[in-house]
Amino acid sequence: MPLDRADILAALQAKGFELEQKNRDPDFLFFRHKGLTSAVLTKVSRGSRYRTIDDRLVSKMGKQAKLTKREFESLVRCSLTEQGFIAALSRQGVLTT
């Protein structure tokens, strides 16, 4: 299911991602945990064509964030909390808690 770009940005920033905007397209979101920037990141295009992010790009963003498409959608829709996200990354060995 397509997701609104603004919803993605708001949800990820509320869950520990930091938005890095420079004079380029796309914007990058880096996940910070325990004060450190992790290897978990995703990027979002800023163009007017990307107000709604289609399923293909949602899937790619999920992979960038080390999640399945369904998990990424849950993260954005807030049924997956920041703590749940951290637990998922820990199980994968991406983060140490």
C-alpha positions in Angstrom: 0.0 0.0 0.0 1.5 3.4 -0.9 2.5 5.7 1.9 2.5 9.5 2.2 6.0 10.9 2.2 5.2 13.3 5.0 3.9 10.4 7.1 7.1 8.5 6.5 9.3 11.4 7.5 7.3 12.2 10.6 7.1 8.6 11.8 10.8 7.8 11.3 11.9 11.0 13.0 9.7 10.2 15.9 11.4 6.8 16.2 15.0 7.8 16.3 15.9 8.6 12.7 17.6 11.9 12.0 16.8 13.7 8.7 19.8 15.0 6.8 18.8 17.5 4.1 21.4 18.9 1.8 21.3 20.5 -1.6 20.6 17.2 -3.2 17.9 14.7 -3.9 17.2 12.5 -2.0 17.0 13.3 1.8 18.7 10.7 4.0 17.4 9.5 7.3 20.0 7.9 9.7 18.9 5.8 12.7 20.5 6.9 15.9 20.8 4.6 18.9 22.4 5.3 22.2 23.7 8.6 20.8 25.5 6.9 17.9 24.5 6.9 14.2 24.0 3.3 13.1 24.4 1.7 9.7 20.6 1.7 9.4 19.4 4.4 7.0 16.9 5.1 4.3 16.5 7.8 1.7 13.4 9.6 0.4 13.2 11.6 -2.8 12.0 15.2 -2.5 10.5 15.7 -5.9 6.8 16.5 -6.4 6.3 13.1 -7.9 7.1 11.6 -4.6 4.4 13.0 -2.3 3.1 9.5 -2.2 5.6 6.7 -2.1 4.6 3.6 -4.2 4.9 0.0 -3.0 8.1 -0.6 -4.9 9.9 2.3 -3.2 8.3 1.4 0.2 9.8 -2.1 -0.2 13.3 -0.6 -1.1 13.1 1.7 1.9 12.2 -1.3 4.1 15.3 -3.1 2.9 17.5 -0.1 3.5 16.1 0.1 7.1 16.8 -3.7 7.5 13.1 -4.5 7.6 10.6 -6.3 5.3 8.1 -4.1 3.5 5.3 -5.1 5.9 7.5 -4.3 8.9 8.5 -0.9 7.4 4.8 -0.1 6.9 4.2 -1.1 10.5 7.0 1.2 11.6 5.5 4.1 9.7 1.9 3.4 10.8 3.1 3.2 14.4 2.1 -0.4 15.1 5.9 -1.2 15.3 7.4 1.0 18.1 10.9 2.3 18.3 11.6 -0.4 20.9 10.2 -3.1 18.7 12.4 -1.8 15.8 15.5 -1.8 18.0 14.6 -5.4 19.1 14.2 -6.5 15.4 17.6 -4.9 14.6 19.2 -6.6 17.6 17.8 -10.0 16.6 19.5 -9.5 13.2 22.8 -8.5 14.8 22.6 -5.1 13.3 22.5 -3.3 16.7 23.7 -4.3 20.2 21.5 -3.4 23.1 
